[in-house]
Amino acid sequence: MQSLALGPFAISLDHLLILVALLIALFAGWLSSRRSGHNPEAALFTILLVGLLAARLGFVLRFYEEYRRDPLGIIDIRDGGFWWVSGLVGAALAGLWYLWRRPAMRRSLGVALLSGGITWGATAIPLAQIQAAQESLPDITLTSLEGNPVNLQAYEGKPIVLNIWATWCPPCVREMPVLAQAQSEHPEIHFLFANLGEDSVSVEAFLMELGVELDNVLLDQQNAIGQHYGSRALPTTLFIDADGQLRDSHLGELSRASLADKLARIRAD
């Protein structure tokens, strides 16, 4: 499963697990502080904020050339551009500062951080192993714009970027030029654009109006891909290596920097 739909909203499973770990940490910290009266709630939120800022800063520095062309993109965190290494370092330094400067809070904060860390590790790591073992290119046949049947397994042998989109989805429309440019720059990668539930006439008219040229546009009338991968939101982009194994996924709009980050993973494989 890649995402979870909550009414009109959707959240990626990775982000959901972080939220659950935070809630567990808050609860554990509250329980541990009932005697001392030193609730670590504010400290936990500060540590989280510092970690997020450090993760964003690290990501921006890694892909400085991409953000140099679009400086406003630095503050647009909808692209999901965070580097976990710098984020972890930032959060750890903030946590150590609190433990050093607030000795009365050490016990409750330590219990909270340990509880949250164990919760995240006990859920995220097994989930990543399950997803890595999942067959990424199932025996699913879609339809090309010309009306021909196309089986996904025909694209094995090269890395694949599989974008699930629709014409009525605003973030899908905004990221389409980014994906179109990447398709032209990376012929060593198959870019597949699986339209969800629309007909060829509507899709062709949309692409012509948008002014983008795409190869491998497929029609997924029954949401077969979404059901197989557990995708509940648009746009969702799946990154698959040359052996057909799912290596990463992205829920929401892709920027040039976030796409470059994901492509590096499947190209390295």
Secondary structure, DSSP 4 states (H G I P E B T S, - for coil): --EEEETTEEEEHHHHHHHHHHHHHHHHHHHHTTTT----HHHHHHHHHHHHHHHHHHHHHHTHHHHHH-GGGGG-GGG----HHHHHHHHHHHHHHHHHH-GGGHHHHHHHHHHHHHHHHHHHHHHHHHHHHSBSS-S-EEEETTS-EEEGGGGTTS-EEEEEE-TT-HHHHHHHHHHHHHHHH-TTSEEEEEEES--HHHHHHHHHHHT---SSEEEETT-HHHHHHT--SSSEEEEE-TTSBEEEEEESPPPHHHHHHHHHHHHH-
